[in-house]
Amino acid sequence: MIPRRCVPTWSQDTIARRFALTIMAAVTVAVILSALVVSLAGAWLATPANDAGLVQVVASVTHAIEAAPPPLRPSLAAAASARLYSIEWHPADDPIAALLRQEISLDDFHPLESAWLSLFQATGTDPAAALLWHDLSYGSHVRFPARFPDKFLAVRLKDDSWLVYLPLGHSRDTIRAFRIGIALILLLLSAAAVSLIAARQLSRPIERIADAARQFGTNPKAPPIVESGPHELRGVIRAFNAMQGQIQKFVGYRTAMLAAISHDLRTPLTRMRLRGEFVEDAEQQARLFRDVDEMQAMVDGALAFFRDDADEEAVTAFDLGGLLTTIADEYADQGVAVAYEGPSHAVYRGRPFALKRAVTNLIENAVKHATPPAVTLERVSGEQPPGTVAIIVRDDGPGIPDDALEQVFSPFFRLDRSRNRVSGGVGLGLTAALAIVRGHGGDIVLSNRLAGGLEARVTLPAG
């Protein structure tokens, strides 16, 4: 029977649930912030004057000022002015009164709203002759002074003088647009803030998976990842930990098996040497011993290679520039001039003894078969990740054939088949160097120089 797959529900911590909660939280925060801004904004968001009680006060203020003598009317109008509107009185011979009479004589002035009509009909005033609701948006051709807004209310008194009510607040459309703008801005800001926090919480497990994969590439014995995050990412982490454990077991079994085989080969080689003592032909005996010694060197090299492959050297921060300088000084003590060019100090995170062996193998290969090389350490820019460094080993020897640039990294491969174990080694030096560098996530590329010689470029990513 095929097992049923467990389908995550909304009660579990899933990515879909996090997205839904993020949207809900963003909208809730935006609504709360919008309400706070609208309630605390003060006069800027106050209702415009023509909608905030102006209808109710016009009649009483008009009757009070009309009953007062003309000399007192300007002061009374100023005293009756409120925060949302100002009141001006203009006598019949005032230029403003002439403009108002001209405005009310036109046929295209804005008609009164029903609230104004009802109010003034209740007070016994003839609105058609007494009121003027000035609105430039309705095509008025009369131009008033600059202090007059586009919309205002004018009341003609019995002596042909005028009371002008000038709103000081913002129009209804302006306030509505302002409120909508505030709501949209707050919605965007809250959505961005909440989404950033939620995305950060969601990306942390993914970053841990990426870091663990990178660390596993340089340290096969890296510990498993702690399961955290949504249900789907926990499944990914669980699968990655299982894969990492299987690979570690496979590498361990392979290393142990090959090391055991190499170790067991020593016994028959020892018997062959003992039996070779009974060979009477001196020439054949010398050839047999030479072959046995070469096989013994190959077994010893393989054992050393597998032993280093299973080494548990810890990854640590060290001075890569100082390490290369130390290698050059050690060769100088042996009478071999290895030039070093690069920073004297360069902090890198990796396995220092393993990298020292890899670089030493490259230098030793150049010293034996070419000329003493020059070693360069430099930072790599461009398409490489930040922090990538390159160790370049150059010599002035004859180089190697282009078709063998990759084959030289194969175990026990030697260009010169006549090399013996003393002069040429067993062909594991470059193999070990490549394994070490690739264990750090890097690579080694060999190329023939145009001016002659061989260049080995070791690229190491940031540790």
C-alpha positions in Angstrom: 0.0 0.0 0.0 1.3 3.4 -0.9 1.5 5.6 2.2 -0.6 8.7 2.2 1.3 11.9 2.1 0.7 14.2 5.1 -1.1 17.3 3.9 -0.3 20.4 6.0 -3.3 22.1 7.5 -3.9 25.8 8.5 -3.1 24.9 12.1 0.5 24.1 11.1 3.2 26.7 10.5 3.2 26.7 6.7 4.4 29.2 4.1 0.9 29.8 2.9 -0.3 30.6 6.4 2.6 33.0 6.9 1.8 34.8 3.7 -1.9 35.1 4.7 -1.0 36.4 8.2 1.4 38.8 6.8 -1.2 40.4 4.5 -3.7 40.5 7.4 -1.2 42.1 9.7 -0.2 44.7 7.1 -3.8 45.7 6.4 -4.6 45.9 10.1 -1.6 48.1 10.9 -2.4 50.4 8.0 -6.0 50.8 9.2 -4.9 51.6 12.7 -2.3 54.1 11.6 -4.7 55.8 9.2 -7.3 56.2 12.0 -4.7 57.6 14.3 -3.4 60.1 11.7 -7.0 61.2 10.8 -7.9 61.7 14.5 -4.7 63.5 15.4 -4.2 65.6 12.3 -6.1 68.5 13.7 -7.3 71.4 11.6 -5.7 70.1 8.4 -8.2 67.3 8.1 -11.1 69.3 9.6 -14.4 69.3 7.6 -14.5 72.3 5.2 -16.3 75.4 6.4 -19.2 75.1 4.0 -20.0 71.7 5.5 -19.4 72.4 9.2 -22.2 74.5 10.5 -21.9 77.5 8.1 -25.5 76.9 7.0 -26.7 77.2 10.6 -24.8 80.3 11.5 -25.3 82.4 8.4 -28.9 83.4 9.2 -28.2 84.4 12.8 -25.0 86.3 12.0 -26.7 88.0 9.0 -29.7 89.2 11.0 -27.4 90.4 13.9 -25.1 92.5 11.6 -28.0 93.8 9.5 -29.6 95.1 12.7 -26.4 97.0 13.8 -25.5 100.5 12.5 -23.2 100.5 9.5 -20.1 101.9 11.4 -20.2 98.9 13.7 -20.7 96.3 11.1 -17.0 95.8 10.1 -16.0 95.1 13.8 -19.0 92.8 14.3 -18.1 90.9 11.1 -14.5 90.5 12.3 -15.7 89.4 15.8 -18.1 86.8 14.3 -15.4 85.2 12.2 -14.5 81.7 13.2 -11.5 79.4 12.8 -13.0 77.8 9.7 -14.2 81.0 7.9 -13.9 84.7 8.0 -16.7 87.3 7.5 -16.3 90.6 5.7 -18.9 93.5 5.4 -18.8 95.6 2.2 -21.1 98.7 1.8 -23.1 99.3 -1.3 -20.5 101.6 -2.8 -17.6 99.2 -2.2 -15.9 97.7 -5.4 -16.5 94.2 -3.9 -20.2 94.9 -3.7 -20.2 96.0 -7.4 -18.5 92.7 -8.3 -21.0 90.8 -6.3 -24.0 92.6 -8.0 -22.4 91.8 -11.3 -22.0 88.2 -10.4 -25.6 87.7 -9.2 -26.9 89.3 -12.4 -25.3 86.6 -14.5 -27.4 83.6 -15.6 -24.7 81.0 -15.1 -23.9 81.4 -11.4 -24.1 78.3 -9.2 -27.6 77.6 -7.8 -28.1 77.2 -4.1 -28.1 73.8 -2.5 -31.2 72.4 -0.9 -30.0 73.0 2.6 -29.5 76.7 1.9 -32.9 77.0 0.3 -34.6 75.3 3.2 -32.9 77.4 5.8 -33.6 80.8 4.3 -37.1 79.9 3.3 -37.7 79.1 7.0 -36.4 82.5 8.0 -38.6 84.3 5.5 -35.6 85.5 3.3 -35.8 85.4 -0.5 -32.7 83.3 -1.4 -32.8 84.1 -5.1 -32.2 87.8 -4.3 -30.3 87.5 -1.1 -27.7 84.8 -1.6 -24.8 84.2 -3.9 -22.8 80.9 -3.8 -19.7 81.8 -5.8 -18.0 78.8 -7.5 -15.4 79.4 -10.3 -15.8 75.8 -11.4 -19.2 76.7 -12.8 -17.8 79.2 -15.3 -18.0 82.5 -13.4 -16.4 85.4 -15.4 -16.1 87.8 -12.6 -12.6 88.1 -11.1 -12.4 88.8 -7.3 -9.3 89.8 -5.3 -6.6 87.1 -4.7 -7.6 86.7 -1.1 -11.0 85.4 -2.1 -11.1 81.6 -2.5 -12.7 79.9 -5.5 -15.8 79.1 -3.5 -17.4 81.5 -1.0 -20.9 82.7 0.2 -22.2 86.2 -0.2 -25.4 87.6 1.4 -27.0 90.9 0.2 -28.5 92.9 3.0 -31.6 95.2 2.7 -29.4 98.3 2.3 -27.7 96.7 -0.7 -24.5 96.1 1.3 -23.0 92.6 1.4 -21.7 90.0 3.9 -19.1 87.7 2.5 -18.3 84.4 4.2 -14.8 83.2 3.1 -14.0 79.6 4.0 -10.5 79.1 5.5 -10.5 75.3 5.5 -9.7 73.0 2.6 -12.3 71.8 0.2 -14.1 68.5 0.5 -12.3 67.0 -2.5 -8.9 68.1 -1.2 -9.5 66.6 2.2 -10.8 63.4 0.6 -7.8 63.1 -1.6 -5.5 63.8 1.3 -7.1 61.1 3.4 -6.9 58.6 0.6 -3.3 59.5 0.0 -2.5 59.1 3.7 -4.3 55.7 3.8 -2.4 54.5 0.7 1.0 55.7 2.0 0.4 54.1 5.4 -0.8 50.9 3.7 2.4 50.7 1.6 4.6 51.5 4.6 2.9 49.0 6.9 2.9 46.3 4.2 6.6 46.9 3.5 7.5 46.8 7.2 5.4 43.8 8.0 6.5 42.0 4.8 10.1 42.8 5.5 9.9 41.2 9.0 8.0 38.2 7.7 10.3 37.7 4.8 13.3 37.9 7.1 11.8 35.2 9.3 11.1 33.1 6.3 14.5 33.6 4.7 16.5 32.7 7.8 15.9 28.9 7.4 16.8 29.2 3.7 20.0 31.0 4.5 20.9 28.3 7.0 20.3 25.7 4.4 22.6 27.5 1.9 25.3 28.0 4.6 25.1 24.4 5.6 25.4 23.3 1.9 28.4 25.6 1.5 30.0 24.3 4.7 29.3 20.7 3.8 31.2 21.3 0.6 34.3 22.4 2.5 33.8 20.2 5.6 32.3 16.8 5.0 32.0 16.3 8.8 29.8 19.4 9.2 27.0 19.0 11.8 23.3 18.7 10.7 21.1 21.7 10.5 18.6 22.4 13.3 15.1 22.1 12.0 13.2 25.4 12.1 10.9 27.5 10.0 7.6 26.6 8.2 6.5 23.1 7.6 7.8 23.0 4.0 11.3 24.2 5.0 11.5 21.8 7.9 10.9 19.0 5.3 13.7 20.4 3.1 16.1 20.6 6.1 15.2 17.1 7.2 15.9 15.7 3.7 19.2 17.7 3.5 20.3 16.2 6.9 19.4 12.7 5.7 21.4 13.2 2.4 24.3 14.7 4.3 24.4 11.7 6.7 24.3 9.2 3.8 27.1 11.0 2.0 29.2 11.0 5.2 28.6 7.3 5.7 29.5 6.5 2.0 32.7 8.6 2.2 33.7 6.9 5.4 33.1 3.4 4.1 35.0 4.2 0.8 38.0 5.7 2.7 38.1 2.8 5.2 37.8 0.2 2.4 40.6 1.7 0.2 42.8 2.3 3.2 42.4 -1.4 4.2 43.1 -2.6 0.7 46.3 -0.5 0.5 47.4 -1.7 3.9 46.8 -5.3 3.1 48.9 -5.0 0.0 52.0 -4.6 2.2 51.9 -8.3 3.2 52.3 -9.8 -0.3 54.9 -7.2 -1.2 56.9 -8.2 1.8 56.7 -11.9 0.8 57.8 -11.0 -2.8 60.9 -9.2 -1.4 61.7 -12.2 0.8 61.3 -14.6 -2.1 63.3 -12.3 -4.3 66.3 -13.0 -2.1 66.4 -16.6 -3.5 66.6 -15.4 -7.1 70.1 -16.3 -8.3 70.1 -14.0 -11.4 71.3 -10.7 -10.0 69.9 -8.7 -12.9 66.4 -10.2 -12.5 66.6 -9.8 -8.8 67.4 -6.1 -9.1 64.5 -5.6 -11.5 62.2 -7.5 -9.1 63.3 -5.4 -6.1 62.9 -2.2 -8.2 59.3 -3.2 -9.0 58.6 -4.2 -5.4 60.0 -0.9 -4.2 57.9 1.1 -6.7 54.7 -0.8 -5.7 55.6 -0.2 -2.0 56.0 3.5 -2.7 52.6 3.5 -4.5 51.0 1.7 -1.5 52.6 4.1 1.0 51.4 7.1 -1.1 47.9 5.7 -1.3 47.8 5.2 2.4 49.0 8.7 3.0 46.4 10.0 0.6 43.5 8.2 2.2 44.8 9.1 5.6 44.7 12.8 4.7 41.4 12.3 3.1 40.0 11.1 6.4 41.8 13.7 8.4 39.6 15.7 10.8 41.6 19.0 10.7 39.3 21.7 11.9 38.3 24.7 9.7 39.8 27.8 11.2 40.8 31.4 10.3 44.5 31.8 9.5 46.9 34.0 7.7 47.1 32.7 4.1 49.7 35.3 3.1 51.9 34.3 6.1 51.4 30.6 5.2 52.7 31.2 1.6 55.6 33.2 3.0 56.5 30.4 5.3 56.5 27.9 2.5 58.9 30.1 0.4 61.2 30.5 3.5 61.3 26.7 4.0 62.4 26.2 0.4 64.9 29.0 0.7 66.5 27.1 3.7 66.9 24.1 1.2 68.6 26.4 -1.3 65.6 26.7 -3.6 64.6 30.3 -4.4 60.8 30.4 -4.5 59.7 34.0 -5.1 56.5 35.2 -3.4 54.4 38.2 -4.5 51.3 39.3 -2.7 50.1 40.7 0.7 52.1 39.7 3.7 48.9 39.2 5.7 45.6 37.9 4.3 43.1 36.3 6.6 41.3 33.2 5.2 39.1 30.5 6.7 40.0 26.9 5.9 42.3 24.1 6.8 45.8 25.5 6.9 47.8 22.3 7.0 45.9 20.8 4.2 46.3 24.0 2.0 50.0 24.0 2.9 50.3 20.5 1.6 48.4 21.3 -1.6 50.6 24.4 -2.4 53.8 22.5 -1.5 52.8 19.7 -3.9 52.4 22.2 -6.7 55.8 23.9 -5.9 57.5 20.5 -5.5 56.2 19.5 -8.9 57.7 22.6 -10.5 61.0 22.2 -8.6 61.5 18.6 -9.7 60.4 18.9 -13.3 60.8 22.6 -14.3 62.3 25.6 -12.6 61.8 27.1 -9.1 58.4 28.8 -9.4 57.1 32.1 -8.4 54.0 32.2 -6.1 51.4 35.0 -6.3 48.4 35.6 -4.0 45.7 38.0 -5.2 42.1 38.9 -4.7 39.7 37.8 -7.5 37.1 40.3 -8.7 34.5 40.2 -11.4 32.1 37.3 -11.7 33.6 35.5 -8.7 31.9 35.7 -5.3 33.2 38.4 -2.9 36.2 37.2 -0.9 37.6 34.8 -3.5 41.4 34.5 -3.6 43.7 33.0 -6.1 47.1 31.3 -5.5 49.2 31.3 -8.8 52.2 29.1 -9.1 54.3 29.8 -12.3 57.5 28.2 -13.6 59.7 28.7 -16.7 59.9 25.0 -17.6 58.8 23.2 -20.8 55.2 23.0 -19.8 53.1 19.9 -20.5 51.0 18.9 -23.5 47.6 20.5 -23.8 45.8 17.1 -23.9 47.4 16.2 -20.6 46.4 19.3 -18.6 43.5 17.4 -17.0 45.0 13.9 -17.0 47.8 14.9 -14.7 45.3 15.1 -11.8 44.4 11.4 -12.2 45.8 9.1 -9.5 49.1 7.5 -10.4 49.3 9.3 -13.7 52.8 10.3 -14.8 53.8 12.0 -18.0 57.2 10.4 -18.0 56.7 6.6 -17.7 60.4 6.2 -17.0 60.2 8.1 -13.7 60.9 5.9 -10.7 59.8 6.4 -7.2 62.9 8.5 -6.3 62.8 11.0 -9.2 59.2 11.2 -10.2 57.0 10.0 -7.3 54.0 7.8 -7.7 51.6 10.4 -9.3 49.5 11.3 -6.3 50.8 14.8 -5.6 48.6 16.7 -8.0 45.7 14.4 -7.1 46.0 15.2 -3.4 46.4 18.9 -4.2 43.2 18.9 -6.3 41.3 17.0 -3.6 42.3 19.4 -0.9 41.4 22.5 -3.0 38.1 21.1 -4.1 37.4 20.2 -0.4 37.6 24.0 0.2 35.1 24.6 -2.6 37.8 25.8 -5.0 39.5 24.4 -8.1 43.0 24.1 -9.8 43.4 25.0 -13.4 46.7 24.3 -15.3 47.6 26.2 -18.4 50.7 26.7 -20.5 52.1 30.2 -20.5 52.7 32.0 -23.8 56.2 33.0 -22.7 56.9 29.4 -21.8 56.4 27.4 -18.6 53.4 26.2 -16.7 50.8 28.1 -14.6 48.8 26.5 -11.9 45.9 28.7 -10.7 44.3 27.7 -7.4 41.0 29.5 -6.8 39.6 29.5 -3.3 36.2 30.9 -2.4 35.6 32.9 0.7 35.7 30.5 3.7 
